[in-house]
Amino acid sequence: MSNESVFHAIADPTRREILFLLSKESMHLNAIAKHFSISRPAISKHIKVLTECGLIEIRCEGRMHYCEVRLGKLQPIRKFLTQFNTRFISGSSTFDLYLRQLESGKKEKKKTGKGK
């Protein structure tokens, strides 16, 4: 598992929500799918990405497939974010300004139709 694949996996909001759900309890695939307005096959694709990078593990009990989160696999991300923590705490106004610039750039692209 590469750090890049973990970053890719948590980049998607649906996958982050799946991880959040599974951090509370293990769940079978149908129970996970009930929390979302997307199709069961779409949820299965998200589960596959999370499984391939090691963030969740699937165990079978009879015909049911239960997903369990493996939060230890998020350690590389924690280390990455820790590097920026002290830098942006002391310069949070700079970071806030940067985020606002990014957001205004996205809005501008949408207005001009170039962000499609």
QUIMODA-V848859 format. One record per residue. N is the residue number from 1. PSI is psi in whole degrees, 0 to 359 (none if undefined). OMEGA is omega as a letter, one per 20 degrees, with the letter a starting at -180 (NA if undefined). D_CENTER is the distance of its C-alpha to the mean C-alpha in Angstrom with 1 decimal. Layout:
N_PSI_OMEGA_D_CENTER + N_PSI_OMEGA_D_CENTER
This chain:
1_126_r_15.7 + 2_155_r_15.3 + 3_326_a_13.2 + 4_320_a_12.5 + 5_326_r_10.9 + 6_316_r_8.5 + 7_317_r_7.7 + 8_317_a_7.7 + 9_318_a_5.4 + 10_359_r_2.4 + 11_335_a_4.7 + 12_130_a_4.8 + 13_328_r_5.3 + 14_318_r_6.7 + 15_323_r_4.5 + 16_320_r_3.2 + 17_321_r_6.9 + 18_315_r_8.0 + 19_319_r_7.2 + 20_314_r_9.0 + 21_315_a_11.6 + 22_342_r_12.2 + 23_341_r_12.6 + 24_322_a_15.6 + 25_156_r_17.2 + 26_148_a_17.1 + 27_151_r_17.3 + 28_163_a_18.8 + 29_318_a_17.3 + 30_322_r_19.5 + 31_321_r_18.6 + 32_313_a_14.8 + 33_328_a_15.9 + 34_340_a_18.2 + 35_357_a_15.5 + 36_155_r_14.6 + 37_7_r_17.1 + 38_168_a_16.2 + 39_160_r_18.2 + 40_318_r_18.0 + 41_326_r_18.0 + 42_319_r_14.9 + 43_320_r_13.1 + 44_323_r_14.8 + 45_319_r_13.4 + 46_318_r_9.8 + 47_320_r_11.2 + 48_316_r_13.0 + 49_314_a_10.3 + 50_325_r_8.8 + 51_316_a_12.5 + 52_328_r_13.6 + 53_2_r_11.7 + 54_10_r_12.8 + 55_337_r_9.9 + 56_158_r_11.9 + 57_140_r_15.5 + 58_129_r_17.6 + 59_144_a_21.1 + 60_135_r_23.8 + 61_100_a_26.4 + 62_236_a_28.9 + 63_353_a_27.4 + 64_141_r_24.2 + 65_115_a_21.0 + 66_138_r_19.0 + 67_136_r_15.5 + 68_136_a_15.1 + 69_148_r_12.3 + 70_79_a_13.1 + 71_339_r_11.8 + 72_334_r_14.4 + 73_350_r_12.4 + 74_358_a_10.4 + 75_317_r_13.9 + 76_326_r_13.9 + 77_319_r_11.2 + 78_316_r_13.3 + 79_317_a_16.3 + 80_313_a_15.2 + 81_328_r_14.5 + 82_325_r_17.8 + 83_326_a_19.7 + 84_345_a_19.1 + 85_303_a_19.5 + 86_325_a_23.3 + 87_315_a_23.6 + 88_342_r_21.9 + 89_316_a_23.4 + 90_335_a_26.8 + 91_41_a_26.1 + 92_330_r_23.7 + 93_325_r_25.9 + 94_317_r_25.4 + 95_316_r_21.6 + 96_318_r_21.9 + 97_316_r_24.3 + 98_315_r_22.0 + 99_319_r_19.2 + 100_321_r_21.9 + 101_318_r_23.2 + 102_314_a_20.0 + 103_317_r_19.7 + 104_328_r_23.4 + 105_322_r_23.1 + 106_317_a_20.6 + 107_320_r_23.0 + 108_319_r_25.9 + 109_320_r_24.6 + 110_321_r_24.1 + 111_320_a_27.6 + 112_351_r_29.2 + 113_10_a_27.3 + 114_353_a_26.2 + 115_18_a_22.5 + 116_none_NA_22.4
